[in-house]
Amino acid sequence: MSEINYDEEMVGTIEVPERDQLDLDRLTAWFEANVEGFAGPISYSKFKGGQSNPTYRIDTPGTSYVLRRQPFGKLLPSAHAVDREYKAMTGLYPTGFPVPRTYGLCEDAEVIGAKFFVMSMADGRSLWNGALPGCTREERREIYNSLIDTMADLHLHKPDEIGLGDFGKPDDYCARQISRWTKQYKLSETEHQPKMERLIEWLPQTIPPQHGCSVVHGDYRLDNVIFHKSENRVIAVLDWELSTLGDPIADFSYLMLNWHNPSEGRAGLLDLDLAALNIPTQDEAVDRYVARTGFPVPPMDWYFGYNLFRLAGIMQGIKKRVIDGTASSAHAKAMSERVTPLIERAYEFAVAAGMPE
């Protein structure tokens, strides 16, 4: 199978497909009423990337904006949480943390057919391939250091001090996640998996103490940030729909899983020669995060087991829909086949963390 060039497939804009078109008259009226400094007329295009919330580039003669909306049609209650994205970025922007400036949230589906919000456009580089093939050794190190430092800075913000004290429950994050994904897994179980049963039993009994509470992104990785056009630093962290309050180490260890995922042209680093590329090793990345946050060195094997367990729960839901015939795409079928390998790897990390076999 040939490797997909995600930089070509996912970066940039396309003409808006008919099914995704917006009522520009209504949208212009909303902009005039809600967006400070707006001056039309509007033209627009749609970003290619595989977001669950369709995302548009809105151009006016003087400025470019980004509009993110929920999908049209019936949605699951907590999915496609554009209001959560808006709240997280609105709280973080005044602190100087690199997020786009938010201009307004519209919860009236009558305007364009779905809830949406508008933010500033981060004009920079979107990087998908973790090997950073177009970069020098020095640039790769700087890019990864910025990725790690930016996440550390997120976790240092005190939610109460930035208006996000009510953004989620502050305690027992991993316990709640394990409970949630255990229930979801059981609801969509398609075959008996003894190793999954062992994880369901062992993980809740061995949760490390939660080191404080922070805003957690929930899906922080290379392709969810924008880098400066000519400097190797993050200028915008995007895709906040899974954000909440919780355990910063659970969030950080999700990023660190990339060191254990195959590259396949995306963010994984497992089969790459990190020394030759000058990309930090897992230990170097952990040391950098710990030095910047002052947090204790985390038990990474436990957190890797936990994160892979969580992913297995998510993928099992997709697998059940494939079997039931409600998820038709070839992509969904390929994802569903990852359940057993995810369970196997979660089990291996749990054993490394001390789980008796």
C-alpha beads as a LAMMPS data file, in Angstrom:
LAMMPS data file: protein, C-alpha beads

357 atoms
356 bonds

1 atom types
1 bond types

-500.0 500.0 xlo xhi
-500.0 500.0 ylo yhi
-500.0 500.0 zlo zhi

Masses

1 110.0

Atoms # bond

1 1 1 0.000 0.000 0.000
2 1 1 1.450 3.361 -0.952
3 1 1 1.933 5.910 1.798
4 1 1 -0.593 8.757 1.746
5 1 1 0.879 12.237 1.498
6 1 1 -1.183 13.864 4.230
7 1 1 0.416 17.257 3.588
8 1 1 -1.197 17.217 0.134
9 1 1 -4.440 15.509 1.144
10 1 1 -5.240 17.551 4.253
11 1 1 -3.650 21.010 3.899
12 1 1 -5.272 23.938 2.100
13 1 1 -8.789 24.731 0.910
14 1 1 -11.230 23.547 -1.761
15 1 1 -14.326 25.071 -3.333
16 1 1 -17.279 24.551 -0.999
17 1 1 -19.193 21.378 -2.010
18 1 1 -22.917 21.880 -2.597
19 1 1 -23.924 19.956 0.543
20 1 1 -21.722 22.195 2.736
21 1 1 -22.778 25.587 1.352
22 1 1 -23.873 28.364 3.712
23 1 1 -26.422 31.159 3.347
24 1 1 -23.993 34.052 2.824
25 1 1 -26.673 36.754 3.220
26 1 1 -27.629 35.480 6.671
27 1 1 -23.995 34.914 7.575
28 1 1 -23.050 38.457 6.510
29 1 1 -25.844 39.877 8.683
30 1 1 -24.552 37.836 11.657
31 1 1 -20.978 39.060 11.056
32 1 1 -22.198 42.674 10.893
33 1 1 -23.993 42.277 14.233
34 1 1 -21.329 40.242 16.084
35 1 1 -17.801 40.578 14.679
36 1 1 -15.901 43.655 15.747
37 1 1 -14.333 45.503 12.789
38 1 1 -16.085 43.399 10.138
39 1 1 -16.349 44.868 6.650
40 1 1 -17.736 42.716 3.798
41 1 1 -18.320 41.399 1.252
42 1 1 -17.665 37.745 2.152
43 1 1 -16.180 35.048 -0.065
44 1 1 -15.456 31.583 1.290
45 1 1 -13.830 28.187 0.755
46 1 1 -13.658 24.980 2.807
47 1 1 -10.567 23.544 4.505
48 1 1 -9.616 20.065 3.269
49 1 1 -8.554 18.574 6.618
50 1 1 -10.432 15.652 8.102
51 1 1 -12.139 17.547 10.921
52 1 1 -15.370 16.267 12.438
53 1 1 -16.572 19.881 12.465
54 1 1 -16.630 21.327 8.918
55 1 1 -14.308 24.332 8.777
56 1 1 -14.381 27.256 6.364
57 1 1 -12.062 30.071 5.383
58 1 1 -14.027 33.311 5.280
59 1 1 -12.342 36.096 3.297
60 1 1 -13.213 39.778 3.238
61 1 1 -11.267 42.510 1.415
62 1 1 -9.342 43.304 4.610
63 1 1 -9.280 40.159 6.789
64 1 1 -9.522 36.366 6.759
65 1 1 -11.475 34.472 9.410
66 1 1 -12.131 30.814 10.181
67 1 1 -15.664 29.495 10.763
68 1 1 -16.193 26.113 12.419
69 1 1 -19.673 24.623 12.501
70 1 1 -21.341 21.472 13.680
71 1 1 -22.327 19.033 10.939
72 1 1 -25.847 19.551 9.594
73 1 1 -28.497 17.055 10.731
74 1 1 -29.065 14.993 13.876
75 1 1 -26.094 14.741 16.272
76 1 1 -25.177 12.758 19.372
77 1 1 -25.730 14.946 22.489
78 1 1 -22.111 15.680 23.424
79 1 1 -20.426 15.257 20.022
80 1 1 -19.125 18.071 17.789
81 1 1 -18.840 20.446 20.754
82 1 1 -18.098 23.734 18.998
83 1 1 -19.242 25.600 22.124
84 1 1 -16.529 23.800 24.169
85 1 1 -13.915 24.718 21.577
86 1 1 -15.063 28.319 21.716
87 1 1 -15.007 28.454 25.518
88 1 1 -11.518 26.915 25.816
89 1 1 -9.969 29.294 23.281
90 1 1 -11.790 32.326 24.674
91 1 1 -10.404 31.558 28.153
92 1 1 -6.855 30.905 26.950
93 1 1 -6.421 33.726 24.403
94 1 1 -5.983 36.595 26.922
95 1 1 -3.203 34.651 28.717
96 1 1 -0.969 34.766 25.630
97 1 1 -1.282 31.013 25.072
98 1 1 -1.184 30.340 21.299
99 1 1 -4.808 29.969 20.251
100 1 1 -6.778 31.916 17.651
101 1 1 -8.742 34.941 18.822
102 1 1 -12.458 34.141 19.042
103 1 1 -14.971 36.612 17.592
104 1 1 -18.337 35.074 18.389
105 1 1 -20.375 31.923 18.985
106 1 1 -23.759 31.459 17.289
107 1 1 -26.008 28.911 18.996
108 1 1 -28.981 29.739 16.739
109 1 1 -29.073 26.986 14.112
110 1 1 -31.410 29.134 11.980
111 1 1 -28.534 31.345 10.762
112 1 1 -26.637 28.737 8.700
113 1 1 -28.290 25.456 9.727
114 1 1 -25.978 24.534 12.630
115 1 1 -24.183 26.010 15.652
116 1 1 -20.917 27.710 14.714
117 1 1 -18.181 30.035 15.909
118 1 1 -15.771 32.412 14.223
119 1 1 -12.084 32.869 15.058
120 1 1 -9.009 34.537 13.606
121 1 1 -7.035 32.689 10.968
122 1 1 -3.617 31.370 11.994
123 1 1 -1.525 31.845 8.885
124 1 1 1.327 29.380 9.217
125 1 1 2.446 25.814 8.560
126 1 1 0.373 22.692 9.153
127 1 1 2.678 19.672 9.567
128 1 1 1.372 16.097 9.321
129 1 1 4.440 13.920 8.886
130 1 1 6.195 13.330 12.217
131 1 1 9.520 12.704 10.457
132 1 1 9.412 16.349 9.206
133 1 1 11.053 15.356 5.898
134 1 1 11.421 18.921 4.607
135 1 1 13.292 20.173 7.686
136 1 1 16.922 20.293 8.819
137 1 1 18.127 18.486 11.946
138 1 1 18.106 21.750 13.920
139 1 1 14.604 22.640 12.730
140 1 1 13.215 19.243 13.745
141 1 1 14.562 19.592 17.284
142 1 1 13.148 23.132 17.583
143 1 1 9.719 22.051 16.274
144 1 1 9.446 19.164 18.752
145 1 1 10.696 21.310 21.627
146 1 1 8.021 23.905 20.830
147 1 1 5.352 21.182 20.646
148 1 1 6.345 19.903 24.120
149 1 1 6.794 23.370 25.677
150 1 1 3.407 24.554 24.405
151 1 1 1.663 21.591 26.016
152 1 1 3.557 22.182 29.275
153 1 1 2.444 25.837 29.227
154 1 1 -1.190 24.788 28.744
155 1 1 -0.975 22.555 31.812
156 1 1 0.525 25.322 33.958
157 1 1 -2.537 27.582 33.622
158 1 1 -4.833 27.419 36.653
159 1 1 -8.392 26.931 35.325
160 1 1 -9.962 29.162 38.024
161 1 1 -7.700 32.060 37.071
162 1 1 -8.655 32.037 33.376
163 1 1 -12.435 31.696 33.705
164 1 1 -12.461 27.928 33.101
165 1 1 -13.043 26.692 36.651
166 1 1 -16.418 25.251 35.549
167 1 1 -15.081 23.614 32.368
168 1 1 -15.266 20.075 33.801
169 1 1 -14.879 18.060 36.993
170 1 1 -11.394 18.676 38.420
171 1 1 -10.823 15.325 40.147
172 1 1 -10.663 11.612 39.318
173 1 1 -10.175 12.225 35.603
174 1 1 -8.651 8.843 34.756
175 1 1 -11.205 6.977 36.899
176 1 1 -14.053 8.692 35.059
177 1 1 -12.470 8.021 31.664
178 1 1 -11.883 4.340 32.473
179 1 1 -15.482 3.983 33.674
180 1 1 -16.843 5.763 30.594
181 1 1 -14.888 3.702 28.052
182 1 1 -15.522 0.449 29.915
183 1 1 -19.283 1.120 29.631
184 1 1 -18.953 2.090 25.956
185 1 1 -16.877 -1.000 25.251
186 1 1 -19.398 -3.294 26.957
187 1 1 -22.275 -1.695 25.034
188 1 1 -20.539 -2.364 21.713
189 1 1 -18.716 -5.621 22.563
190 1 1 -18.621 -8.050 19.617
191 1 1 -16.404 -10.846 20.965
192 1 1 -14.865 -11.898 24.278
193 1 1 -11.370 -10.413 24.727
194 1 1 -9.731 -11.817 27.913
195 1 1 -6.947 -9.192 27.858
196 1 1 -9.511 -6.371 27.715
197 1 1 -11.325 -7.936 30.691
198 1 1 -8.035 -7.979 32.604
199 1 1 -7.421 -4.286 31.817
200 1 1 -10.988 -3.391 32.857
201 1 1 -10.273 -5.081 36.209
202 1 1 -6.716 -3.806 36.787
203 1 1 -6.627 -0.199 35.534
204 1 1 -9.168 1.306 38.008
205 1 1 -7.295 -0.256 40.959
206 1 1 -3.902 1.223 40.031
207 1 1 -4.554 4.835 38.951
208 1 1 -1.578 7.070 39.824
209 1 1 -2.360 10.088 42.034
210 1 1 -3.591 12.957 39.845
211 1 1 -1.032 15.760 39.843
212 1 1 -3.245 18.816 40.043
213 1 1 -5.929 19.792 37.581
214 1 1 -5.540 21.656 34.316
215 1 1 -7.280 22.295 31.045
216 1 1 -6.570 19.160 28.994
217 1 1 -6.769 19.314 25.205
218 1 1 -7.713 15.658 24.667
219 1 1 -6.239 15.287 21.172
220 1 1 -2.931 17.173 21.201
221 1 1 -0.625 16.120 18.378
222 1 1 1.535 17.520 15.601
223 1 1 -1.271 18.007 13.078
224 1 1 -3.555 19.842 15.527
225 1 1 -1.189 22.806 15.846
226 1 1 -0.078 25.512 13.405
227 1 1 3.574 26.543 13.279
228 1 1 4.909 29.988 12.364
229 1 1 5.713 30.307 8.643
230 1 1 9.426 30.882 9.157
231 1 1 10.090 30.214 12.861
232 1 1 9.917 26.809 14.509
233 1 1 7.332 27.674 17.127
234 1 1 3.646 26.959 17.648
235 1 1 1.390 29.935 16.841
236 1 1 -1.990 28.197 17.268
237 1 1 -3.358 25.069 18.957
238 1 1 -6.568 23.933 17.230
239 1 1 -9.319 21.287 17.618
240 1 1 -10.431 21.773 21.231
241 1 1 -13.685 19.795 21.026
242 1 1 -12.426 17.084 23.436
243 1 1 -11.035 19.595 25.932
244 1 1 -12.103 19.561 29.578
245 1 1 -10.545 19.779 33.037
246 1 1 -8.492 16.799 34.077
247 1 1 -5.167 15.107 34.611
248 1 1 -2.402 16.898 32.691
249 1 1 -0.237 13.744 32.635
250 1 1 -2.996 11.777 30.877
251 1 1 -3.045 14.541 28.258
252 1 1 0.753 14.636 27.914
253 1 1 1.062 10.853 27.677
254 1 1 -1.427 10.839 24.789
255 1 1 1.044 13.037 22.866
256 1 1 3.906 10.735 23.899
257 1 1 2.123 7.703 22.426
258 1 1 3.343 8.994 19.059
259 1 1 6.775 7.669 20.047
260 1 1 5.157 4.181 20.029
261 1 1 2.962 4.517 16.938
262 1 1 4.178 3.529 13.441
263 1 1 4.934 6.562 11.262
264 1 1 2.836 5.792 8.138
265 1 1 3.349 9.375 6.959
266 1 1 1.606 10.791 10.031
267 1 1 2.637 11.743 13.563
268 1 1 3.991 8.327 14.668
269 1 1 7.729 7.953 15.306
270 1 1 8.155 4.268 16.218
271 1 1 10.123 3.032 13.209
272 1 1 12.234 6.172 12.647
273 1 1 15.903 6.737 13.472
274 1 1 15.354 9.557 15.978
275 1 1 19.055 10.186 16.521
276 1 1 19.691 10.624 12.787
277 1 1 16.666 12.936 12.475
278 1 1 17.531 14.805 15.706
279 1 1 14.034 14.264 17.104
280 1 1 13.900 13.975 20.924
281 1 1 13.644 10.480 22.376
282 1 1 10.756 9.670 24.705
283 1 1 13.016 10.180 27.739
284 1 1 14.254 13.541 26.440
285 1 1 10.679 14.680 25.772
286 1 1 9.510 13.599 29.251
287 1 1 12.504 15.314 30.887
288 1 1 11.761 18.542 29.024
289 1 1 8.072 18.502 30.040
290 1 1 8.920 17.704 33.686
291 1 1 11.561 20.464 33.819
292 1 1 9.113 23.044 32.454
293 1 1 6.108 22.066 34.613
294 1 1 7.825 20.989 37.833
295 1 1 5.551 17.906 37.852
296 1 1 6.927 14.553 39.092
297 1 1 8.248 12.095 36.479
298 1 1 5.117 10.191 35.407
299 1 1 4.774 6.376 35.285
300 1 1 4.582 6.399 31.481
301 1 1 3.885 2.678 31.026
302 1 1 0.679 2.938 33.099
303 1 1 -0.477 5.983 31.164
304 1 1 0.318 4.346 27.815
305 1 1 -1.732 1.317 28.844
306 1 1 -4.582 3.617 29.902
307 1 1 -4.519 5.658 26.674
308 1 1 -4.441 2.567 24.451
309 1 1 -7.306 1.066 26.486
310 1 1 -9.281 4.282 25.881
311 1 1 -8.544 4.117 22.136
312 1 1 -9.605 0.447 22.067
313 1 1 -12.929 1.458 23.633
314 1 1 -13.426 4.148 20.999
315 1 1 -12.499 1.789 18.131
316 1 1 -14.790 -0.949 19.465
317 1 1 -17.723 1.438 19.034
318 1 1 -16.698 1.916 15.391
319 1 1 -16.281 -1.862 14.957
320 1 1 -19.815 -2.491 16.233
321 1 1 -21.198 0.069 13.778
322 1 1 -19.283 -1.595 10.917
323 1 1 -20.732 -4.998 11.878
324 1 1 -24.237 -3.519 12.254
325 1 1 -23.885 -1.866 8.853
326 1 1 -24.253 1.704 10.136
327 1 1 -20.626 2.696 9.405
328 1 1 -20.084 2.111 5.729
329 1 1 -16.757 3.743 4.903
330 1 1 -13.662 1.698 4.122
331 1 1 -11.836 3.960 6.605
332 1 1 -14.236 2.855 9.402
333 1 1 -13.604 -0.817 8.550
334 1 1 -9.823 -0.308 8.674
335 1 1 -10.148 1.462 12.037
336 1 1 -12.339 -1.328 13.404
337 1 1 -9.581 -3.844 12.678
338 1 1 -7.309 -1.986 15.111
339 1 1 -9.261 -3.030 18.229
340 1 1 -7.397 -6.277 19.003
341 1 1 -3.897 -4.841 18.304
342 1 1 -4.722 -1.874 20.578
343 1 1 -5.817 -4.226 23.362
344 1 1 -2.628 -6.292 22.908
345 1 1 -0.422 -3.190 23.179
346 1 1 -2.367 -1.784 26.136
347 1 1 -1.916 -5.131 27.886
348 1 1 1.853 -5.124 27.210
349 1 1 2.234 -1.634 28.713
350 1 1 0.092 -2.612 31.720
351 1 1 2.350 -5.625 32.353
352 1 1 5.378 -3.312 32.088
353 1 1 3.667 -1.068 34.646
354 1 1 3.315 -3.972 37.097
355 1 1 0.122 -5.814 36.173
356 1 1 0.530 -9.536 36.975
357 1 1 -0.053 -11.618 33.848

Bonds

1 1 1 2
2 1 2 3
3 1 3 4
4 1 4 5
5 1 5 6
6 1 6 7
7 1 7 8
8 1 8 9
9 1 9 10
10 1 10 11
11 1 11 12
12 1 12 13
13 1 13 14
14 1 14 15
15 1 15 16
16 1 16 17
17 1 17 18
18 1 18 19
19 1 19 20
20 1 20 21
21 1 21 22
22 1 22 23
23 1 23 24
24 1 24 25
25 1 25 26
26 1 26 27
27 1 27 28
28 1 28 29
29 1 29 30
30 1 30 31
31 1 31 32
32 1 32 33
33 1 33 34
34 1 34 35
35 1 35 36
36 1 36 37
37 1 37 38
38 1 38 39
39 1 39 40
40 1 40 41
41 1 41 42
42 1 42 43
43 1 43 44
44 1 44 45
45 1 45 46
46 1 46 47
47 1 47 48
48 1 48 49
49 1 49 50
50 1 50 51
51 1 51 52
52 1 52 53
53 1 53 54
54 1 54 55
55 1 55 56
56 1 56 57
57 1 57 58
58 1 58 59
59 1 59 60
60 1 60 61
61 1 61 62
62 1 62 63
63 1 63 64
64 1 64 65
65 1 65 66
66 1 66 67
67 1 67 68
68 1 68 69
69 1 69 70
70 1 70 71
71 1 71 72
72 1 72 73
73 1 73 74
74 1 74 75
75 1 75 76
76 1 76 77
77 1 77 78
78 1 78 79
79 1 79 80
80 1 80 81
81 1 81 82
82 1 82 83
83 1 83 84
84 1 84 85
85 1 85 86
86 1 86 87
87 1 87 88
88 1 88 89
89 1 89 90
90 1 90 91
91 1 91 92
92 1 92 93
93 1 93 94
94 1 94 95
95 1 95 96
96 1 96 97
97 1 97 98
98 1 98 99
99 1 99 100
100 1 100 101
101 1 101 102
102 1 102 103
103 1 103 104
104 1 104 105
105 1 105 106
106 1 106 107
107 1 107 108
108 1 108 109
109 1 109 110
110 1 110 111
111 1 111 112
112 1 112 113
113 1 113 114
114 1 114 115
115 1 115 116
116 1 116 117
117 1 117 118
118 1 118 119
119 1 119 120
120 1 120 121
121 1 121 122
122 1 122 123
123 1 123 124
124 1 124 125
125 1 125 126
126 1 126 127
127 1 127 128
128 1 128 129
129 1 129 130
130 1 130 131
131 1 131 132
132 1 132 133
133 1 133 134
134 1 134 135
135 1 135 136
136 1 136 137
137 1 137 138
138 1 138 139
139 1 139 140
140 1 140 141
141 1 141 142
142 1 142 143
143 1 143 144
144 1 144 145
145 1 145 146
146 1 146 147
147 1 147 148
148 1 148 149
149 1 149 150
150 1 150 151
151 1 151 152
152 1 152 153
153 1 153 154
154 1 154 155
155 1 155 156
156 1 156 157
157 1 157 158
158 1 158 159
159 1 159 160
160 1 160 161
161 1 161 162
162 1 162 163
163 1 163 164
164 1 164 165
165 1 165 166
166 1 166 167
167 1 167 168
168 1 168 169
169 1 169 170
170 1 170 171
171 1 171 172
172 1 172 173
173 1 173 174
174 1 174 175
175 1 175 176
176 1 176 177
177 1 177 178
178 1 178 179
179 1 179 180
180 1 180 181
181 1 181 182
182 1 182 183
183 1 183 184
184 1 184 185
185 1 185 186
186 1 186 187
187 1 187 188
188 1 188 189
189 1 189 190
190 1 190 191
191 1 191 192
192 1 192 193
193 1 193 194
194 1 194 195
195 1 195 196
196 1 196 197
197 1 197 198
198 1 198 199
199 1 199 200
200 1 200 201
201 1 201 202
202 1 202 203
203 1 203 204
204 1 204 205
205 1 205 206
206 1 206 207
207 1 207 208
208 1 208 209
209 1 209 210
210 1 210 211
211 1 211 212
212 1 212 213
213 1 213 214
214 1 214 215
215 1 215 216
216 1 216 217
217 1 217 218
218 1 218 219
219 1 219 220
220 1 220 221
221 1 221 222
222 1 222 223
223 1 223 224
224 1 224 225
225 1 225 226
226 1 226 227
227 1 227 228
228 1 228 229
229 1 229 230
230 1 230 231
231 1 231 232
232 1 232 233
233 1 233 234
234 1 234 235
235 1 235 236
236 1 236 237
237 1 237 238
238 1 238 239
239 1 239 240
240 1 240 241
241 1 241 242
242 1 242 243
243 1 243 244
244 1 244 245
245 1 245 246
246 1 246 247
247 1 247 248
248 1 248 249
249 1 249 250
250 1 250 251
251 1 251 252
252 1 252 253
253 1 253 254
254 1 254 255
255 1 255 256
256 1 256 257
257 1 257 258
258 1 258 259
259 1 259 260
260 1 260 261
261 1 261 262
262 1 262 263
263 1 263 264
264 1 264 265
265 1 265 266
266 1 266 267
267 1 267 268
268 1 268 269
269 1 269 270
270 1 270 271
271 1 271 272
272 1 272 273
273 1 273 274
274 1 274 275
275 1 275 276
276 1 276 277
277 1 277 278
278 1 278 279
279 1 279 280
280 1 280 281
281 1 281 282
282 1 282 283
283 1 283 284
284 1 284 285
285 1 285 286
286 1 286 287
287 1 287 288
288 1 288 289
289 1 289 290
290 1 290 291
291 1 291 292
292 1 292 293
293 1 293 294
294 1 294 295
295 1 295 296
296 1 296 297
297 1 297 298
298 1 298 299
299 1 299 300
300 1 300 301
301 1 301 302
302 1 302 303
303 1 303 304
304 1 304 305
305 1 305 306
306 1 306 307
307 1 307 308
308 1 308 309
309 1 309 310
310 1 310 311
311 1 311 312
312 1 312 313
313 1 313 314
314 1 314 315
315 1 315 316
316 1 316 317
317 1 317 318
318 1 318 319
319 1 319 320
320 1 320 321
321 1 321 322
322 1 322 323
323 1 323 324
324 1 324 325
325 1 325 326
326 1 326 327
327 1 327 328
328 1 328 329
329 1 329 330
330 1 330 331
331 1 331 332
332 1 332 333
333 1 333 334
334 1 334 335
335 1 335 336
336 1 336 337
337 1 337 338
338 1 338 339
339 1 339 340
340 1 340 341
341 1 341 342
342 1 342 343
343 1 343 344
344 1 344 345
345 1 345 346
346 1 346 347
347 1 347 348
348 1 348 349
349 1 349 350
350 1 350 351
351 1 351 352
352 1 352 353
353 1 353 354
354 1 354 355
355 1 355 356
356 1 356 357
